[in-house]
Amino acid sequence: MSIRFQADADLNFDIVKAVRRQEPAIGFASAADAGLRGVSDPEILERTALLNRVLVSHDRRTMLNHFRNRLAAGKSSPGLLIVSQDAPIGVVVEAIIVLWSASDPAELRDQAYHLPSLIRHVFPR
């Protein structure tokens, strides 16, 4: 099974378009596709878990805390990718495609990474 992604409402849509264009086989839903505009962070994490999609977001300020709280409550997540707003889009797109092609969904489960560097956050349980 391949990794599928879900863009948060704050994610630059140019990233979604570029990933879809460069690798059409990747399942990458936009926030508009999923109706995520105006939805709270905990609800977005819940929806992505139900749809088994890794959330991709620019929101490092609050999303990491909500992700941590979700794990602390004993709930699971397909994963979280935090994208630097200053990173060049091409580099981010390449990182997503490499991650998709070289990883198994189980490797991202309950993990949060920064893109494009792939620095991992460790959350004690």
DSSP file (Angstrom, degrees, kcal/mol; ACC not computed):
  #  RESIDUE AA STRUCTURE BP1 BP2  ACC     N-H-->O    O-->H-N    N-H-->O    O-->H-N    TCO  KAPPA ALPHA  PHI   PSI    X-CA   Y-CA   Z-CA
    1    1 A M              0   0    0      0, 0.0     2,-0.2     0, 0.0     0, 0.0   0.000 360.0 360.0 360.0 136.6    0.0    0.0    0.0
    2    2 A S        -     0   0    0    102,-0.1     2,-0.2     1,-0.1   102,-0.1  -0.521 360.0-100.0 -87.9 154.5    1.3    3.4   -0.9
    3    3 A I        -     0   0    0     97,-0.4    24,-0.5   100,-0.3     2,-0.4  -0.533  37.2-158.2 -68.8 135.6    1.5    6.5    1.3
    4    4 A R  E     -a   27   0A   0     48,-0.4    50,-3.1    -2,-0.2     2,-0.3  -0.934   7.0-147.5-117.1 145.3   -1.4    8.9    0.7
    5    5 A F  E     -ab  28  54A   0     22,-3.5    24,-2.4    -2,-0.4     2,-0.4  -0.786  10.2-160.1-116.0 154.2   -1.2   12.6    1.6
    6    6 A Q  E     -ab  29  55A   0     48,-2.7    50,-2.8    -2,-0.3     2,-0.3  -0.987  18.2-138.5-131.9 121.6   -3.7   15.2    2.8
    7    7 A A  E     - b   0  56A   0     22,-3.1    50,-0.2    -2,-0.4    27,-0.2  -0.617  17.2-130.8 -78.6 135.4   -2.9   18.9    2.5
    8    8 A D    >   -     0   0    0     48,-2.7     3,-1.5    -2,-0.3    23,-0.4  -0.408  29.8-105.2 -73.7 160.9   -3.8   21.1    5.4
    9    9 A A  T 3  S+     0   0    0      1,-0.3     4,-0.1    27,-0.2    -1,-0.1   0.771 120.8  53.5 -62.1 -25.3   -5.8   24.3    4.5
   10   10 A D  T 3  S+     0   0    0      2,-0.1    -1,-0.3    21,-0.0     2,-0.2   0.558  82.7 110.9 -87.9  -6.6   -2.6   26.4    5.1
   11   11 A L  S <  S-     0   0    0     -3,-1.5     2,-0.2    45,-0.2    20,-0.2  -0.484  82.4-105.0 -73.1 134.8   -0.4   24.4    2.7
   12   12 A N    >>  -     0   0    0     -2,-0.2     3,-1.7     1,-0.2     4,-0.8  -0.409  25.5-144.5 -57.4 118.4    0.7   26.2   -0.4
   13   13 A F  H 3> S+     0   0    0      1,-0.3     4,-2.6    -2,-0.2     5,-0.2   0.733  94.5  72.8 -63.7 -21.8   -1.5   24.6   -3.1
   14   14 A D  H 3> S+     0   0    0      1,-0.2     4,-2.2     2,-0.2    -1,-0.3   0.824  93.6  55.5 -61.0 -29.7    1.4   25.0   -5.6
   15   15 A I  H <> S+     0   0    0     -3,-1.7     4,-2.4     2,-0.2    -1,-0.2   0.939 108.2  46.6 -66.1 -47.3    3.0   22.1   -3.7
   16   16 A V  H  X S+     0   0    0     -4,-0.8     4,-2.5     1,-0.2     5,-0.2   0.938 113.9  48.3 -60.0 -48.1    0.0   19.8   -4.2
   17   17 A K  H  X S+     0   0    0     -4,-2.6     4,-2.3     1,-0.2    -1,-0.2   0.908 112.2  48.7 -60.2 -43.1   -0.2   20.7   -7.9
   18   18 A A  H  X S+     0   0    0     -4,-2.2     4,-2.7     2,-0.2     5,-0.2   0.901 111.6  48.6 -67.7 -40.8    3.5   20.1   -8.5
   19   19 A V  H  X S+     0   0    0     -4,-2.4     4,-2.7     2,-0.2     7,-0.2   0.946 113.3  47.9 -62.5 -47.2    3.5   16.7   -6.7
   20   20 A R  H  < S+     0   0    0     -4,-2.5    -2,-0.2    -5,-0.2    -1,-0.2   0.890 114.3  47.0 -60.2 -39.8    0.4   15.7   -8.7
   21   21 A R  H  < S+     0   0    0     -4,-2.3    -1,-0.2    -5,-0.2    -2,-0.2   0.919 116.8  41.5 -69.7 -44.2    2.0   16.8  -11.9
   22   22 A Q  H  < S+     0   0    0     -4,-2.7    -2,-0.2     1,-0.3    -1,-0.2   0.827 133.3  18.6 -76.1 -31.7    5.4   15.2  -11.3
   23   23 A E    ><  -     0   0    0     -4,-2.7     3,-2.1    -5,-0.2    -1,-0.3  -0.666  64.4-179.9-141.7  83.1    4.1   11.9   -9.9
   24   24 A P  T 3  S+     0   0    0      0, 0.0    -1,-0.1     0, 0.0    -4,-0.1   0.686  77.9  69.1 -59.1 -19.7    0.4   11.4  -10.8
   25   25 A A  T 3  S+     0   0    0      2,-0.1     2,-0.3    -5,-0.0    -5,-0.1   0.691  77.5  99.2 -73.8 -16.9    0.3    8.0   -9.0
   26   26 A I  S <  S-     0   0    0     -3,-2.1     2,-1.0    -7,-0.2   -22,-0.1  -0.542  74.1-135.8 -73.3 130.3    0.6    9.8   -5.6
   27   27 A G  E     +a    4   0A   0    -24,-0.5   -22,-3.5    -2,-0.3     2,-0.5  -0.773  38.5 161.5 -84.5 104.2   -2.7   10.2   -3.8
   28   28 A F  E     -a    5   0A   0     -2,-1.0     2,-0.3   -24,-0.2   -22,-0.2  -0.887  20.1-162.9-131.4  99.9   -2.5   13.8   -2.6
   29   29 A A  E     -a    6   0A   0    -24,-2.4   -22,-3.1    -2,-0.5     2,-0.1  -0.634  13.6-135.1 -84.4 136.7   -5.8   15.4   -1.6
   30   30 A S     >  -     0   0    0     -2,-0.3     4,-1.6   -24,-0.2     5,-0.1  -0.388  25.8-108.6 -81.0 166.9   -6.0   19.2   -1.3
   31   31 A A  H  >>S+     0   0    0    -23,-0.4     5,-2.4     1,-0.2     4,-0.7   0.878 122.8  52.9 -62.2 -37.2   -7.8   20.9    1.6
   32   32 A A  H >45S+     0   0    0      1,-0.2     3,-0.7     2,-0.2    -1,-0.2   0.903 104.8  54.9 -65.4 -40.5  -10.6   21.9   -0.9
   33   33 A D  H 345S+     0   0    0      1,-0.2    -1,-0.2     2,-0.1    -2,-0.2   0.887 117.0  36.8 -56.5 -39.6  -10.9   18.2   -1.9
   34   34 A A  H 3<5S-     0   0    0     -4,-1.6    -1,-0.2   -27,-0.2    -2,-0.2   0.425 108.7-119.9 -97.1  -1.1  -11.5   17.2    1.7
   35   35 A G  T <<5 +     0   0    0     -4,-0.7    -3,-0.2    -3,-0.7    -4,-0.1   0.921  61.6 146.1  64.3  44.8  -13.5   20.2    2.9
   36   36 A L    > < +     0   0    0     -5,-2.4     3,-2.0   -29,-0.1   -27,-0.2   0.514  21.1 120.3 -94.6  -5.4  -10.9   21.2    5.5
   37   37 A R  T 3  S+     0   0    0     -6,-0.3     3,-0.1     1,-0.3   -29,-0.0  -0.414  88.0   7.7 -62.8 127.9  -11.2   25.0    5.4
   38   38 A G  T 3  S+     0   0    0      1,-0.3     2,-0.3    -2,-0.2    -1,-0.3   0.518  96.8 133.3  80.8   5.1  -12.3   26.3    8.8
   39   39 A V    <   -     0   0    0     -3,-2.0    -1,-0.3     1,-0.1   -30,-0.1  -0.713  60.2-110.5 -91.1 139.6  -11.8   22.9   10.5
   40   40 A S     >  -     0   0    0     -2,-0.3     4,-2.4    -3,-0.1     5,-0.2  -0.241  25.0-113.3 -66.8 155.4  -10.0   22.7   13.8
   41   41 A D  H  > S+     0   0    0      1,-0.2     4,-2.5     2,-0.2     5,-0.2   0.919 116.2  51.0 -57.1 -47.8   -6.5   21.1   13.9
   42   42 A P  H  > S+     0   0    0      0, 0.0     4,-1.9     0, 0.0    -1,-0.2   0.889 111.5  49.0 -59.9 -36.5   -7.7   18.2   16.1
   43   43 A E  H  > S+     0   0    0      2,-0.2     4,-2.7     1,-0.2    -2,-0.2   0.884 109.2  52.3 -69.5 -37.8  -10.6   17.5   13.7
   44   44 A I  H  X S+     0   0    0     -4,-2.4     4,-2.7     2,-0.2     5,-0.2   0.930 109.9  48.9 -62.0 -44.6   -8.2   17.6   10.7
   45   45 A L  H  X S+     0   0    0     -4,-2.5     4,-1.7     1,-0.2    -2,-0.2   0.880 111.7  50.0 -62.8 -37.4   -6.0   15.0   12.5
   46   46 A E  H  X S+     0   0    0     -4,-1.9     4,-2.3    -5,-0.2    -2,-0.2   0.934 111.8  47.3 -65.4 -46.4   -9.0   12.9   13.2
   47   47 A R  H  X S+     0   0    0     -4,-2.7     4,-2.1     1,-0.2    -2,-0.2   0.911 111.3  50.1 -63.2 -43.0  -10.2   13.0    9.6
   48   48 A T  H  X>S+     0   0    0     -4,-2.7     5,-2.6     1,-0.2     4,-0.6   0.870 109.9  52.1 -65.8 -33.7   -6.8   12.2    8.2
   49   49 A A  H ><5S+     0   0    0     -4,-1.7     3,-0.8    -5,-0.2    -1,-0.2   0.929 109.7  48.5 -65.2 -44.2   -6.5    9.3   10.5
   50   50 A L  H 3<5S+     0   0    0     -4,-2.3    -2,-0.2     1,-0.2    -1,-0.2   0.853 116.7  42.6 -63.8 -34.2   -9.9    8.0    9.3
   51   51 A L  H 3<5S-     0   0    0     -4,-2.1    -1,-0.2    -5,-0.2    -2,-0.2   0.461 108.7-126.2 -90.4  -2.3   -8.8    8.4    5.7
   52   52 A N  T <<5 +     0   0    0     -3,-0.8   -48,-0.4    -4,-0.6     2,-0.4   0.926  60.3 143.2  54.8  50.3   -5.4    6.9    6.4
   53   53 A R      < -     0   0    0     -5,-2.6     2,-0.4    -6,-0.1   -48,-0.3  -0.960  54.2-122.6-121.5 138.5   -3.6   10.0    4.9
   54   54 A V  E     -b    5   0A   0    -50,-3.1   -48,-2.7    -2,-0.4     2,-0.3  -0.661  32.9-126.9 -76.1 126.6   -0.4   11.6    6.1
   55   55 A L  E     -bc   6  80A   0     24,-2.1    26,-3.2    -2,-0.4     2,-0.5  -0.601  19.7-162.0 -79.9 134.3   -1.1   15.3    6.9
   56   56 A V  E     +bc   7  81A   0    -50,-2.8   -48,-2.7    -2,-0.3     2,-0.3  -0.979  24.4 159.6-117.6 122.1    1.1   17.9    5.2
   57   57 A S  E     - c   0  82A   0     24,-2.7    26,-3.2    -2,-0.5   -50,-0.0  -0.959  48.5-148.6-144.0 153.9    1.0   21.3    6.8
   58   58 A H  S    S+     0   0    0     -2,-0.3     2,-1.8    24,-0.2     3,-0.2   0.522  75.6 104.1 -90.2 -10.6    2.9   24.6    7.2
   59   59 A D     >  +     0   0    0      1,-0.2     4,-1.2     2,-0.1     5,-0.4  -0.482  28.2 147.9 -82.6  78.6    1.5   25.0   10.7
   60   60 A R  T  4  +     0   0    0     -2,-1.8     4,-0.4     3,-0.2    -1,-0.2   0.730  64.3  69.8 -79.8 -20.4    4.3   24.1   13.0
   61   61 A R  T  4 S+     0   0    0     -3,-0.2    -1,-0.2     1,-0.1     4,-0.1   0.919 123.1   0.2 -65.0 -46.0    3.1   26.5   15.6
   62   62 A T  T  > S+     0   0    0      2,-0.1     4,-2.0     3,-0.1     5,-0.2   0.710 118.8  70.3-116.6 -28.6    0.0   24.6   16.7
   63   63 A M  H  X S+     0   0    0     -4,-1.2     4,-2.6     1,-0.2     5,-0.2   0.885  96.6  54.7 -65.4 -38.1   -0.3   21.4   14.6
   64   64 A L  H  > S+     0   0    0     -5,-0.4     4,-2.6    -4,-0.4    -1,-0.2   0.899 108.7  49.4 -60.9 -39.4    2.7   19.7   16.3
   65   65 A N  H  > S+     0   0    0      2,-0.2     4,-2.6    -5,-0.2    -1,-0.2   0.913 111.9  47.4 -65.7 -42.2    1.1   20.3   19.8
   66   66 A H  H  X S+     0   0    0     -4,-2.0     4,-2.2     2,-0.2    -2,-0.2   0.885 112.3  50.4 -65.4 -37.8   -2.2   18.8   18.6
   67   67 A F  H  X S+     0   0    0     -4,-2.6     4,-2.2     2,-0.2    -2,-0.2   0.935 111.2  48.3 -63.6 -46.7   -0.4   15.9   17.1
   68   68 A R  H  X S+     0   0    0     -4,-2.6     4,-2.5     1,-0.2    -2,-0.2   0.916 111.8  49.6 -59.0 -45.0    1.5   15.3   20.4
   69   69 A N  H  X S+     0   0    0     -4,-2.6     4,-1.6     1,-0.2    -1,-0.2   0.876 108.0  54.3 -63.3 -37.6   -1.8   15.5   22.3
   70   70 A R  H  <>S+     0   0    0     -4,-2.2     5,-2.1     2,-0.2    -1,-0.2   0.936 111.3  44.2 -61.6 -46.7   -3.5   13.0   20.0
   71   71 A L  H ><5S+     0   0    0     -4,-2.2     3,-1.9     1,-0.2    -2,-0.2   0.902 110.4  54.9 -65.6 -40.4   -0.7   10.5   20.6
   72   72 A A  H 3<5S+     0   0    0     -4,-2.5    -1,-0.2     1,-0.3    -2,-0.2   0.796 102.9  57.8 -63.1 -27.9   -0.7   11.2   24.3
   73   73 A A  T 3<5S-     0   0    0     -4,-1.6    -1,-0.3    -3,-0.2    -2,-0.2   0.395 123.8-106.1 -82.4   3.5   -4.5   10.4   24.3
   74   74 A G  T < 5S+     0   0    0     -3,-1.9     2,-0.3     1,-0.3    -3,-0.2   0.582  77.8 133.4  84.9   9.4   -3.7    6.9   22.8
   75   75 A K      < -     0   0    0     -5,-2.1    -1,-0.3    -6,-0.2     2,-0.2  -0.660  46.7-135.6 -93.2 151.7   -4.9    7.8   19.3
   76   76 A S        -     0   0    0     -2,-0.3   -27,-0.1    -3,-0.1    -1,-0.0  -0.541  14.1-162.4-101.8 168.5   -2.9    6.9   16.3
   77   77 A S        -     0   0    0     -2,-0.2    33,-2.6     1,-0.1    34,-0.2  -0.993  29.6-129.6-148.2 144.9   -2.1    8.9   13.1
   78   78 A P  S    S-     0   0    0      0, 0.0   -24,-0.2     0, 0.0     2,-0.2   0.709  76.1 -85.9 -65.6 -17.9   -0.8    8.0    9.7
   79   79 A G        -     0   0    0    -26,-0.2   -24,-2.1    30,-0.1     2,-0.4  -0.600  33.8-111.2 133.2 168.0    1.8   10.8   10.2
   80   80 A L  E     -cd  55 112A   0     31,-2.2    33,-2.5    28,-0.3     2,-0.5  -0.998  14.6-165.1-139.4 130.3    2.5   14.5   10.0
   81   81 A L  E     -cd  56 113A   0    -26,-3.2   -24,-2.7    -2,-0.4     2,-0.6  -0.976   9.2-158.8-115.2 120.1    4.8   16.4    7.6
   82   82 A I  E     -cd  57 114A   0     31,-3.3    33,-3.2    -2,-0.5     2,-0.5  -0.887  10.8-156.0-100.4 120.3    5.6   20.0    8.6
   83   83 A V  E     - d   0 115A   0    -26,-3.2     2,-0.2    -2,-0.6   -23,-0.1  -0.839  16.5-123.5-102.5 126.1    6.8   22.0    5.6
   84   84 A S    >   -     0   0    0     31,-2.0     3,-0.9    -2,-0.5     8,-0.1  -0.463  12.7-142.2 -63.6 132.7    8.9   25.1    6.1
   85   85 A Q  T 3  S+     0   0    0      1,-0.2    -1,-0.2   -27,-0.2     4,-0.1   0.733 100.9  54.0 -69.2 -21.2    7.2   28.1    4.5
   86   86 A D  T 3  S+     0   0    0      2,-0.1    -1,-0.2     3,-0.0     3,-0.1   0.566  83.7 107.6 -89.1  -9.4   10.6   29.3    3.4
   87   87 A A  S <  S-     0   0    0     -3,-0.9     2,-0.1    28,-0.2    -4,-0.0  -0.442  82.1-103.3 -72.3 140.5   11.7   26.1    1.6
   88   88 A P    >>  -     0   0    0      0, 0.0     4,-2.0     0, 0.0     3,-0.5  -0.396  26.6-128.2 -61.4 137.0   11.8   26.2   -2.2
   89   89 A I  H 3> S+     0   0    0      1,-0.2     4,-3.0     2,-0.2     5,-0.2   0.885 106.5  56.4 -57.0 -41.9    8.7   24.4   -3.6
   90   90 A G  H 3> S+     0   0    0      1,-0.2     4,-2.2     2,-0.2    -1,-0.2   0.874 107.4  48.4 -59.5 -38.2   10.8   22.2   -5.9
   91   91 A V  H <> S+     0   0    0     -3,-0.5     4,-2.2     2,-0.2    -1,-0.2   0.897 112.9  47.8 -68.5 -41.2   12.8   20.9   -2.9
   92   92 A V  H  X S+     0   0    0     -4,-2.0     4,-2.4     2,-0.2    -2,-0.2   0.927 111.6  50.2 -64.8 -45.5    9.7   20.2   -0.9
   93   93 A V  H  X S+     0   0    0     -4,-3.0     4,-2.4     1,-0.2    -2,-0.2   0.924 110.7  49.6 -59.6 -45.4    8.0   18.4   -3.9
   94   94 A E  H  X S+     0   0    0     -4,-2.2     4,-2.7    -5,-0.2    -1,-0.2   0.906 109.7  51.4 -60.7 -42.4   11.1   16.3   -4.4
   95   95 A A  H  X S+     0   0    0     -4,-2.2     4,-2.6     2,-0.2    -1,-0.2   0.902 110.5  48.5 -62.5 -41.5   11.2   15.3   -0.7
   96   96 A I  H  X S+     0   0    0     -4,-2.4     4,-2.6     2,-0.2    -2,-0.2   0.925 112.9  47.5 -64.4 -44.3    7.5   14.3   -0.8
   97   97 A I  H  X S+     0   0    0     -4,-2.4     4,-2.4     2,-0.2    -2,-0.2   0.917 113.5  47.1 -65.1 -43.2    8.1   12.2   -3.9
   98   98 A V  H  X S+     0   0    0     -4,-2.7     4,-2.3     2,-0.2    -2,-0.2   0.930 112.8  49.6 -63.5 -44.9   11.2   10.5   -2.5
   99   99 A L  H  X S+     0   0    0     -4,-2.6     4,-1.3    -5,-0.2    -2,-0.2   0.919 112.8  47.8 -58.6 -44.9    9.4    9.8    0.8
  100  100 A W  H  < S+     0   0    0     -4,-2.6   -97,-0.4     1,-0.2    -1,-0.2   0.899 116.5  42.5 -62.4 -42.5    6.4    8.3   -1.1
  101  101 A S  H  < S+     0   0    0     -4,-2.4    -1,-0.2     1,-0.2    -2,-0.2   0.776 122.6  36.2 -79.1 -25.6    8.6    6.2   -3.3
  102  102 A A  H  < S+     0   0    0     -4,-2.3     2,-0.3    -5,-0.2    -1,-0.2   0.481 105.8  72.6-108.3  -3.4   11.0    5.0   -0.6
  103  103 A S     <  -     0   0    0     -4,-1.3  -100,-0.3    -5,-0.2     3,-0.0  -0.789  64.4-136.4-118.4 156.5    8.9    4.6    2.5
  104  104 A D    >>  -     0   0    0     -2,-0.3     3,-1.8     1,-0.1     4,-0.6  -0.839  30.9-118.2-100.7 144.0    6.2    2.2    3.7
  105  105 A P  H >> S+     0   0    0      0, 0.0     3,-1.1     0, 0.0     4,-1.0   0.837 113.4  62.9 -52.2 -33.4    3.1    3.8    5.4
  106  106 A A  H 34 S+     0   0    0      1,-0.3     3,-0.1     2,-0.2    -3,-0.0   0.795  93.9  62.2 -63.8 -27.1    4.0    2.0    8.7
  107  107 A E  H <4 S+     0   0    0     -3,-1.8    -1,-0.3     1,-0.2   -28,-0.0   0.764 108.0  41.9 -70.0 -24.6    7.3    4.0    8.8
  108  108 A L  H X< S+     0   0    0     -3,-1.1     3,-2.3    -4,-0.6   -28,-0.3   0.616  83.5 123.6 -95.2 -15.3    5.4    7.3    9.1
  109  109 A R  T 3< S-     0   0    0     -4,-1.0   -30,-0.1     1,-0.3     3,-0.1  -0.236  90.1  -4.5 -55.1 126.9    2.7    6.1   11.5
  110  110 A D  T 3  S+     0   0    0    -33,-2.6     2,-0.3     1,-0.2    -1,-0.3   0.713 110.6 119.5  61.8  24.6    2.7    8.2   14.6
  111  111 A Q    <   -     0   0    0     -3,-2.3   -31,-2.2   -34,-0.2     2,-0.4  -0.896  49.0-156.1-118.7 148.4    5.7   10.2   13.4
  112  112 A A  E     -dE  80 121A   0      9,-0.7     9,-2.9    -2,-0.3     2,-0.3  -0.992  16.1-178.8-123.6 132.5    6.2   13.9   12.6
  113  113 A Y  E     -dE  81 120A   0    -33,-2.5   -31,-3.3    -2,-0.4     2,-0.4  -0.936  24.1-129.6-128.9 150.6    8.8   15.1   10.3
  114  114 A H  E  >> -dE  82 119A   0      5,-2.1     4,-3.2    -2,-0.3     5,-0.6  -0.846  40.5-109.1 -95.1 135.7   10.0   18.5    9.0
  115  115 A L  E  45S+d   83   0A   0    -33,-3.2   -31,-2.0    -2,-0.4   -28,-0.2  -0.902  89.1  13.1-111.1 144.8   10.4   18.8    5.2
  116  116 A P  T  45S+     0   0    0      0, 0.0    -1,-0.2     0, 0.0   -33,-0.1  -0.992 130.9  47.2 -90.7   2.2   12.5   19.1    3.3
  117  117 A S  T  45S-     0   0    0      2,-0.1    -2,-0.2     1,-0.1     3,-0.1   0.736  88.1-139.1 -77.7 -22.8   15.1   18.1    6.0
  118  118 A L  T  <5 +     0   0    0     -4,-3.2     2,-0.4     1,-0.2    -3,-0.2   0.801  37.6 167.2  64.0  31.7   13.2   15.0    7.3
  119  119 A I  E   < -E  114   0A   0     -5,-0.6    -5,-2.1     1,-0.0     2,-0.3  -0.645  28.6-137.0 -72.3 130.9   14.1   15.9   10.9
  120  120 A R  E     -E  113   0A   0     -2,-0.4     2,-0.4    -7,-0.2    -7,-0.2  -0.732   4.8-141.2 -98.4 139.7   11.9   13.7   13.1
  121  121 A H  E     -E  112   0A   0     -9,-2.9    -9,-0.7    -2,-0.3     2,-0.5  -0.786  14.8-148.1 -89.9 139.5   10.1   14.7   16.3
  122  122 A V        -     0   0    0     -2,-0.4   -11,-0.1   -11,-0.1    -2,-0.0  -0.952  11.8-169.7-111.9 124.2   10.1   12.2   19.0
  123  123 A F        -     0   0    0     -2,-0.5     2,-0.0   -13,-0.2    -2,-0.0  -0.952  19.1-133.7-114.6 115.7    7.0   12.2   21.3
  124  124 A P              0   0    0      0, 0.0   -53,-0.0     0, 0.0    -2,-0.0  -0.373 360.0 360.0 -66.4 146.1    7.2   10.0   24.4
  125  125 A R              0   0    0     -2,-0.0    -2,-0.0   -51,-0.0   -51,-0.0   0.371 360.0 360.0-109.8 360.0    4.2    7.9   25.1
